[in-house]
Amino acid sequence: MRLLLLLNFALGLYLTGLIWTVQVVHYPGFALVPPVAWSAFHRAHTARITWVVMGPMLLELALGGWLAWRGPALGISAWFGWGLYGLVLLTWAHTGLVAVPLHNRLGAGFDAGLVQQLIQANWVRTIAWTLRASGLGWLVWERLT
């Protein structure tokens, strides 16, 4: 059970670091891509970021659900465990309903307004993953010290 908690924490840290990098460095950098290079850049970005994000997100979905379900065996209150899992579901919903459609629209061509929408909307995932990693960090600290 401790391994389950540690795996969730490791994934939480990875995804939190990744989303902060995307939020603060990567998405704002979109504006620096010359318009003639935008389509090729965006196709490459989409193909490559999928490999970096999708596996860990799928693993987080599975392991986060397992942790929520088995949380009481670790002494984790049900509301806290399921609340942490709710943050996973929020990131999935926001990715599918907001981020992917914005990226699809950007795939048709650069639009500074859409990039700004993407940056603003991405704060939801940034905050959700930060809260989840913080909550998992607190659990690790409490359970393993």
MDTraj code that builds the backbone (N, CA, C; nanometers):
import mdtraj as md
import numpy as np

residues = "MET ARG LEU LEU LEU LEU LEU ASN PHE ALA LEU GLY LEU TYR LEU THR GLY LEU ILE TRP THR VAL GLN VAL VAL HIS TYR PRO GLY PHE ALA LEU VAL PRO PRO VAL ALA TRP SER ALA PHE HIS ARG ALA HIS THR ALA ARG ILE THR TRP VAL VAL MET GLY PRO MET LEU LEU GLU LEU ALA LEU GLY GLY TRP LEU ALA TRP ARG GLY PRO ALA LEU GLY ILE SER ALA TRP PHE GLY TRP GLY LEU TYR GLY LEU VAL LEU LEU THR TRP ALA HIS THR GLY LEU VAL ALA VAL PRO LEU HIS ASN ARG LEU GLY ALA GLY PHE ASP ALA GLY LEU VAL GLN GLN LEU ILE GLN ALA ASN TRP VAL ARG THR ILE ALA TRP THR LEU ARG ALA SER GLY LEU GLY TRP LEU VAL TRP GLU ARG LEU THR".split()
xyz = np.array([
    [0.0827, -0.1199, 0.0000],
    [0.0000, 0.0000, 0.0000],
    [0.0869, 0.1260, 0.0000],
    [0.2010, 0.1187, 0.0678],
    [0.2896, 0.2347, 0.0654],
    [0.3413, 0.2602, -0.0757],
    [0.3671, 0.1516, -0.1489],
    [0.4146, 0.1670, -0.2863],
    [0.3086, 0.2373, -0.3712],
    [0.1825, 0.2039, -0.3503],
    [0.0735, 0.2694, -0.4233],
    [0.0736, 0.4197, -0.3962],
    [0.0918, 0.4563, -0.2716],
    [0.0965, 0.5978, -0.2356],
    [0.2186, 0.6652, -0.2989],
    [0.3338, 0.5994, -0.2922],
    [0.4554, 0.6583, -0.3490],
    [0.4470, 0.6713, -0.5009],
    [0.3874, 0.5726, -0.5679],
    [0.3704, 0.5817, -0.7132],
    [0.2781, 0.6980, -0.7504],
    [0.1712, 0.7148, -0.6754],
    [0.0812, 0.8279, -0.6998],
    [0.1541, 0.9600, -0.6792],
    [0.2344, 0.9675, -0.5737],
    [0.3085, 1.0903, -0.5459],
    [0.4102, 1.1184, -0.6574],
    [0.4808, 1.0152, -0.7025],
    [0.5784, 1.0331, -0.8102],
    [0.5098, 1.0829, -0.9375],
    [0.3970, 1.0220, -0.9733],
    [0.3219, 1.0684, -1.0908],
    [0.2714, 1.2104, -1.0715],
    [0.2248, 1.2392, -0.9513],
    [0.1768, 1.3741, -0.9225],
    [0.2863, 1.4776, -0.9391],
    [0.4064, 1.4460, -0.8896],
    [0.5184, 1.5389, -0.9044],
    [0.5577, 1.5550, -1.0505],
    [0.5631, 1.4438, -1.1233],
    [0.5994, 1.4494, -1.2651],
    [0.5010, 1.5373, -1.3424],
    [0.3722, 1.5087, -1.3286],
    [0.2715, 1.5823, -1.4048],
    [0.2627, 1.7288, -1.3614],
    [0.2855, 1.7549, -1.2338],
    [0.2851, 1.8935, -1.1863],
    [0.4036, 1.9700, -1.2444],
    [0.5210, 1.9091, -1.2428],
    [0.6373, 1.9749, -1.3030],
    [0.6175, 1.9987, -1.4510],
    [0.5595, 1.8998, -1.5177],
    [0.5349, 1.9118, -1.6610],
    [0.4357, 2.0242, -1.6906],
    [0.3261, 2.0305, -1.6181],
    [0.2245, 2.1309, -1.6484],
    [0.2743, 2.2718, -1.6176],
    [0.3561, 2.2872, -1.5134],
    [0.4128, 2.4192, -1.4855],
    [0.5091, 2.4614, -1.5965],
    [0.5850, 2.3661, -1.6501],
    [0.6746, 2.3969, -1.7614],
    [0.5943, 2.4387, -1.8841],
    [0.4879, 2.3655, -1.9114],
    [0.4016, 2.3992, -2.0246],
    [0.3385, 2.5373, -2.0034],
    [0.2893, 2.5616, -1.8815],
    [0.2180, 2.6854, -1.8522],
    [0.3077, 2.8089, -1.8588],
    [0.4269, 2.7978, -1.8040],
    [0.5133, 2.9151, -1.7892],
    [0.6116, 2.9322, -1.9054],
    [0.6501, 2.8211, -1.9684],
    [0.7519, 2.8280, -2.0730],
    [0.6955, 2.7950, -2.2113],
    [0.6338, 2.6792, -2.2208],
    [0.5985, 2.6258, -2.3522],
    [0.4855, 2.7029, -2.4212],
    [0.3695, 2.7130, -2.3571],
    [0.2570, 2.7824, -2.4217],
    [0.2885, 2.9283, -2.4531],
    [0.3501, 3.0046, -2.3616],
    [0.3860, 3.1419, -2.3997],
    [0.4845, 3.1468, -2.5169],
    [0.5657, 3.0435, -2.5308],
    [0.6600, 3.0377, -2.6424],
    [0.5937, 3.0178, -2.7771],
    [0.4695, 2.9751, -2.7781],
    [0.3969, 2.9589, -2.9047],
    [0.3990, 3.0889, -2.9850],
    [0.3917, 3.2017, -2.9152],
    [0.3854, 3.3317, -2.9833],
    [0.5154, 3.3641, -3.0566],
    [0.6231, 3.2933, -3.0263],
    [0.7524, 3.3205, -3.0889],
    [0.7759, 3.2408, -3.2168],
    [0.6834, 3.1508, -3.2481],
    [0.6977, 3.0682, -3.3680],
    [0.6552, 3.1515, -3.4890],
    [0.7417, 3.1625, -3.5897],
    [0.7047, 3.2386, -3.7096],
    [0.5807, 3.1775, -3.7759],
    [0.4912, 3.2612, -3.8259],
    [0.3679, 3.2103, -3.8880],
    [0.3910, 3.1044, -3.9961],
    [0.4979, 3.1185, -4.0749],
    [0.5225, 3.0210, -4.1819],
    [0.5610, 2.8844, -4.1262],
    [0.6102, 2.8798, -4.0027],
    [0.6519, 2.7534, -3.9419],
    [0.5462, 2.6962, -3.8478],
    [0.4378, 2.7706, -3.8255],
    [0.3406, 2.7327, -3.7239],
    [0.2816, 2.5938, -3.7457],
    [0.2318, 2.5644, -3.8641],
    [0.1633, 2.4362, -3.8870],
    [0.2552, 2.3186, -3.8583],
    [0.3776, 2.3231, -3.9095],
    [0.4726, 2.2140, -3.8847],
    [0.5081, 2.2060, -3.7370],
    [0.5293, 2.3224, -3.6750],
    [0.5608, 2.3242, -3.5317],
    [0.4476, 2.2622, -3.4511],
    [0.3255, 2.3038, -3.4771],
    [0.2124, 2.2562, -3.3976],
    [0.1895, 2.1064, -3.4160],
    [0.2049, 2.0577, -3.5396],
    [0.1927, 1.9126, -3.5624],
    [0.2982, 1.8366, -3.4819],
    [0.4219, 1.8854, -3.4856],
    [0.5303, 1.8201, -3.4109],
    [0.5051, 1.8280, -3.2610],
    [0.4618, 1.9441, -3.2149],
    [0.4317, 1.9611, -3.0719],
    [0.3255, 1.8604, -3.0277],
    [0.2169, 1.8543, -3.1034],
    [0.1061, 1.7660, -3.0667],
    [0.1500, 1.6202, -3.0640],
    [0.2246, 1.5783, -3.1645],
    [0.2705, 1.4395, -3.1698],
    [0.3651, 1.4075, -3.0544],
    [0.4549, 1.4975, -3.0248],
    [0.5562, 1.4709, -2.9218],
    [0.5010, 1.4835, -2.7806],
    [0.4175, 1.5831, -2.7565],
    [0.3667, 1.6034, -2.6204],
    [0.2750, 1.4884, -2.5800],
    [0.2090, 1.4274, -2.6782],
    [0.1226, 1.3136, -2.6482],
    [0.2021, 1.2017, -2.5818],
    [0.3214, 1.1744, -2.6302],
    [0.4054, 1.0688, -2.5721],
    [0.4495, 1.1041, -2.4307],
    [0.4707, 1.2307, -2.4041],
    [0.5204, 1.2745, -2.2741],
    [0.4074, 1.2763, -2.1697],
    [0.2854, 1.3023, -2.2151],
    [0.1734, 1.3231, -2.1238],
    [0.0804, 1.2024, -2.1115],
    [0.0479, 1.1385, -2.2221],
    [-0.0607, 1.0396, -2.2198],
    [-0.0321, 0.9182, -2.1311],
    [0.0859, 0.8618, -2.1402],
    [0.1178, 0.7457, -2.0550],
    [0.1058, 0.7784, -1.9076],
    [0.1728, 0.8840, -1.8603],
    [0.1592, 0.9189, -1.7191],
    [0.0161, 0.9542, -1.6779],
    [-0.0592, 1.0189, -1.7673],
    [-0.1981, 1.0504, -1.7326],
    [-0.2824, 0.9243, -1.7200],
    [-0.2627, 0.8281, -1.8097],
    [-0.3359, 0.7011, -1.8000],
    [-0.2998, 0.6271, -1.6722],
    [-0.1712, 0.6260, -1.6412],
    [-0.1262, 0.5610, -1.5186],
    [-0.1836, 0.6310, -1.3960],
    [-0.1849, 0.7634, -1.3995],
    [-0.2427, 0.8390, -1.2878],
    [-0.3917, 0.8105, -1.2730],
    [-0.4609, 0.7977, -1.3845],
    [-0.6039, 0.7663, -1.3802],
    [-0.6280, 0.6332, -1.3092],
    [-0.5488, 0.5320, -1.3452],
    [-0.5643, 0.3994, -1.2851],
    [-0.5171, 0.3971, -1.1395],
    [-0.3957, 0.4443, -1.1155],
    [-0.3412, 0.4378, -0.9800],
    [-0.4116, 0.5334, -0.8848],
    [-0.4565, 0.6470, -0.9370],
    [-0.5314, 0.7405, -0.8536],
    [-0.6649, 0.6820, -0.8097],
    [-0.7313, 0.6104, -0.9018],
    [-0.8566, 0.5431, -0.8667],
    [-0.8341, 0.4325, -0.7656],
    [-0.7264, 0.3590, -0.7840],
    [-0.6934, 0.2512, -0.6902],
    [-0.6648, 0.3100, -0.5515],
    [-0.5908, 0.4196, -0.5464],
    [-0.5608, 0.4834, -0.4179],
    [-0.6886, 0.5336, -0.3509],
    [-0.7773, 0.5928, -0.4280],
    [-0.9032, 0.6410, -0.3699],
    [-0.9847, 0.5244, -0.3141],
    [-0.9897, 0.4159, -0.3880],
    [-1.0679, 0.2989, -0.3476],
    [-1.0064, 0.2303, -0.2255],
    [-0.8728, 0.2190, -0.2226],
    [-0.8036, 0.1493, -0.1150],
    [-0.7549, 0.2439, -0.0050],
    [-0.7820, 0.3726, -0.0207],
    [-0.7332, 0.4717, 0.0744],
    [-0.7585, 0.4409, 0.2206],
    [-0.8785, 0.3970, 0.2559],
    [-0.9031, 0.3678, 0.3972],
    [-0.8062, 0.2638, 0.4563],
    [-0.7555, 0.1712, 0.3740],
    [-0.6575, 0.0740, 0.4237],
    [-0.5260, 0.1413, 0.4612],
    [-0.5008, 0.2592, 0.4045],
    [-0.3820, 0.3379, 0.4386],
    [-0.4120, 0.4418, 0.5464],
    [-0.5357, 0.4443, 0.5911],
    [-0.5749, 0.5445, 0.6891],
    [-0.6100, 0.6779, 0.6259],
    [-0.6380, 0.6767, 0.4964],
    [-0.6763, 0.7992, 0.4256],
    [-0.8281, 0.8093, 0.4294],
    [-0.8778, 0.9229, 0.4728],
    [-1.0228, 0.9382, 0.4774],
    [-1.0795, 0.9310, 0.3356],
    [-1.1988, 0.8786, 0.3258],
    [-1.2620, 0.8611, 0.1950],
    [-1.2768, 0.9945, 0.1227],
    [-1.3182, 1.0969, 0.1930],
    [-1.3390, 1.2267, 0.1259],
    [-1.2081, 1.2816, 0.0707],
    [-1.0970, 1.2601, 0.1430],
    [-0.9692, 1.3119, 0.0961],
    [-0.9202, 1.2313, -0.0244],
    [-0.9276, 1.0995, -0.0151],
    [-0.8838, 1.0138, -0.1257],
    [-0.9646, 1.0373, -0.2519],
    [-1.0964, 1.0447, -0.2367],
    [-1.1799, 1.0673, -0.3546],
    [-1.1680, 1.2112, -0.4040],
    [-1.1393, 1.3038, -0.3127],
    [-1.1147, 1.4419, -0.3545],
    [-0.9903, 1.4522, -0.4411],
    [-0.8842, 1.3811, -0.4015],
    [-0.7633, 1.3781, -0.4840],
    [-0.7922, 1.3165, -0.6204],
    [-0.8743, 1.2124, -0.6213],
    [-0.9088, 1.1495, -0.7487],
    [-0.9972, 1.2418, -0.8330],
    [-1.0803, 1.3188, -0.7662],
    [-1.1614, 1.4174, -0.8379],
    [-1.0745, 1.5165, -0.9143],
    [-0.9573, 1.5494, -0.8592],
    [-0.8646, 1.6383, -0.9297],
    [-0.8095, 1.5712, -1.0555],
    [-0.7884, 1.4394, -1.0490],
    [-0.7459, 1.3647, -1.1686],
    [-0.8555, 1.3734, -1.2746],
    [-0.9774, 1.3482, -1.2333],
    [-1.0900, 1.3530, -1.3277],
    [-1.1086, 1.4934, -1.3853],
    [-1.0854, 1.5946, -1.3034],
    [-1.0931, 1.7322, -1.3514],
    [-0.9893, 1.7572, -1.4604],
    [-0.8658, 1.7099, -1.4401],
    [-0.7631, 1.7310, -1.5431],
    [-0.8000, 1.6590, -1.6717],
    [-0.8569, 1.5408, -1.6610],
    [-0.8996, 1.4677, -1.7807],
    [-1.0125, 1.5414, -1.8526],
    [-1.1114, 1.5842, -1.7773],
    [-1.2250, 1.6545, -1.8373],
    [-1.1784, 1.7842, -1.9033],
    [-1.0959, 1.8587, -1.8342],
    [-1.0488, 1.9853, -1.8883],
    [-0.9616, 1.9635, -2.0115],
    [-0.8795, 1.8601, -2.0075],
    [-0.7964, 1.8287, -2.1242],
    [-0.8842, 1.7981, -2.2448],
    [-0.9819, 1.7085, -2.2257],
    [-1.0669, 1.6664, -2.3367],
    [-1.1653, 1.7710, -2.3852],
    [-1.2182, 1.8484, -2.2922],
    [-1.3240, 1.9427, -2.3283],
    [-1.2733, 2.0828, -2.3618],
    [-1.1531, 2.1180, -2.3154],
    [-1.1033, 2.2533, -2.3368],
    [-0.9702, 2.2536, -2.4125],
    [-0.8681, 2.1882, -2.3573],
    [-0.7336, 2.1966, -2.4166],
    [-0.7269, 2.1342, -2.5555],
    [-0.7798, 2.0142, -2.5707],
    [-0.7738, 1.9482, -2.7018],
    [-0.8505, 2.0275, -2.8078],
    [-0.9736, 2.0733, -2.7816],
    [-1.0410, 2.1550, -2.8831],
    [-0.9641, 2.2826, -2.9191],
    [-0.9022, 2.3477, -2.8201],
    [-0.8228, 2.4664, -2.8517],
    [-0.7026, 2.4296, -2.9391],
    [-0.6373, 2.3187, -2.9060],
    [-0.5250, 2.2742, -2.9899],
    [-0.5722, 2.2376, -3.1307],
    [-0.6883, 2.1766, -3.1409],
    [-0.7413, 2.1435, -3.2734],
    [-0.7634, 2.2703, -3.3560],
    [-0.8147, 2.3732, -3.2916],
    [-0.8351, 2.5001, -3.3620],
    [-0.7020, 2.5637, -3.3998],
    [-0.6032, 2.5525, -3.3118],
    [-0.4705, 2.6066, -3.3428],
    [-0.4020, 2.5273, -3.4535],
    [-0.4411, 2.4031, -3.4702],
    [-0.3850, 2.3213, -3.5775],
    [-0.4200, 2.3755, -3.7148],
    [-0.5266, 2.4521, -3.7223],
    [-0.5677, 2.5117, -3.8499],
    [-0.4861, 2.6354, -3.8845],
    [-0.4176, 2.6902, -3.7853],
    [-0.3364, 2.8094, -3.8093],
    [-0.3168, 2.8874, -3.6809],
    [-0.2077, 2.9609, -3.6767],
    [-0.1775, 3.0392, -3.5568],
    [-0.2816, 3.1477, -3.5359],
    [-0.3206, 3.1618, -3.4088],
    [-0.4130, 3.2672, -3.3690],
    [-0.3726, 3.3100, -3.2286],
    [-0.3205, 3.4320, -3.2154],
    [-0.2719, 3.4802, -3.0857],
    [-0.3817, 3.4783, -2.9796],
    [-0.5041, 3.5054, -3.0203],
    [-0.6157, 3.5018, -2.9260],
    [-0.6402, 3.3624, -2.8719],
    [-0.6306, 3.2625, -2.9598],
    [-0.6483, 3.1238, -2.9152],
    [-0.5353, 3.0810, -2.8228],
    [-0.4139, 3.1259, -2.8513],
    [-0.3010, 3.0935, -2.7633],
    [-0.3263, 3.1531, -2.6249],
    [-0.3751, 3.2749, -2.6193],
    [-0.4063, 3.3373, -2.4898],
    [-0.5181, 3.2619, -2.4180],
    [-0.6179, 3.2166, -2.4934],
    [-0.7239, 3.1354, -2.4328],
    [-0.6674, 3.0069, -2.3754],
    [-0.5764, 2.9449, -2.4497],
    [-0.5135, 2.8209, -2.4045],
    [-0.4343, 2.8446, -2.2758],
    [-0.3571, 2.9521, -2.2724],
    [-0.2784, 2.9842, -2.1535],
    [-0.3700, 3.0081, -2.0335],
    [-0.4740, 3.0864, -2.0523],
    [-0.5663, 3.1153, -1.9423],
    [-0.6406, 2.9893, -1.8965],
    [-0.6889, 2.9126, -1.9922],
    [-0.7642, 2.7914, -1.9582],
    [-0.6764, 2.6872, -1.8905],
    [-0.5501, 2.6838, -1.9259],
    [-0.4597, 2.5824, -1.8721],
    [-0.4328, 2.5997, -1.7229],
    [-0.4666, 2.7166, -1.6673],
    [-0.4495, 2.7355, -1.5232],
    [-0.5329, 2.6351, -1.4440],
    [-0.6444, 2.5913, -1.4992],
    [-0.7278, 2.4922, -1.4293],
    [-0.6473, 2.3648, -1.4066],
    [-0.5820, 2.3145, -1.5109],
    [-0.5021, 2.1918, -1.4961],
    [-0.3792, 2.2168, -1.4093],
    [-0.3179, 2.3328, -1.4252],
    [-0.1991, 2.3651, -1.3459],
    [-0.2322, 2.3646, -1.1967],
    [-0.3414, 2.4287, -1.1609],
    [-0.3812, 2.4337, -1.0201],
    [-0.4261, 2.2964, -0.9711],
    [-0.5026, 2.2235, -1.0527],
    [-0.5503, 2.0909, -1.0113],
    [-0.4338, 1.9964, -0.9839],
    [-0.3365, 1.9910, -1.0747],
    [-0.2227, 1.9016, -1.0530],
    [-0.1369, 1.9483, -0.9357],
    [-0.1250, 2.0779, -0.9171],
    [-0.0481, 2.1295, -0.8035],
    [-0.1151, 2.0920, -0.6718],
    [-0.2464, 2.1060, -0.6657],
    [-0.3203, 2.0672, -0.5446],
    [-0.3083, 1.9179, -0.5183],
    [-0.3182, 1.8371, -0.6240],
    [-0.3079, 1.6919, -0.6067],
    [-0.1701, 1.6525, -0.5563],
    [-0.0655, 1.7062, -0.6187],
    [0.0711, 1.6737, -0.5747],
    [0.0935, 1.7196, -0.4309],
    [0.0392, 1.8347, -0.3950],
    [0.0527, 1.8843, -0.2579],
    [-0.0180, 1.7924, -0.1592],
    [-0.1389, 1.7522, -0.1936],
    [-0.2136, 1.6595, -0.1075],
    [-0.1435, 1.5257, -0.0932],
    [-0.0915, 1.4740, -0.2036],
    [-0.0179, 1.3471, -0.1978],
    [0.1115, 1.3632, -0.1183],
    [0.1774, 1.4763, -0.1340],
    [0.2985, 1.5021, -0.0562],
    [0.2696, 1.5048, 0.0926],
    [0.1586, 1.5664, 0.1290],
    [0.1190, 1.5686, 0.2690],
    [0.0929, 1.4268, 0.3196],
    [0.0247, 1.3459, 0.2378],
    [-0.0018, 1.2072, 0.2782],
    [0.1278, 1.1279, 0.2948],
    [0.2190, 1.1436, 0.2024],
    [0.3473, 1.0730, 0.2115],
    [0.4190, 1.1157, 0.3395],
    [0.4246, 1.2437, 0.3630],
    [0.4907, 1.2946, 0.4817],
    [0.4263, 1.2362, 0.6078],
    [0.2947, 1.2394, 0.6131],
    [0.2216, 1.1921, 0.7310],
    [0.2349, 1.0409, 0.7500],
    [0.2270, 0.9641, 0.6412],
    [0.2274, 0.8179, 0.6516],
    [0.3668, 0.7568, 0.6673],
    [0.4677, 0.8238, 0.6129],
    [0.5994, 0.7612, 0.6096],
    [0.6984, 0.8202, 0.7093],
    [0.6543, 0.9205, 0.7862],
    [0.7474, 0.9749, 0.8859],
    [0.7060, 0.9322, 1.0244],
])
top = md.Topology()
chain = top.add_chain()
for i, resn in enumerate(residues, 1):
    res = top.add_residue(resn, chain, resSeq=i)
    for name in ("N", "CA", "C"):
        top.add_atom(name, md.element.get_by_symbol(name[0]), res)
traj = md.Trajectory(xyz[None], top)
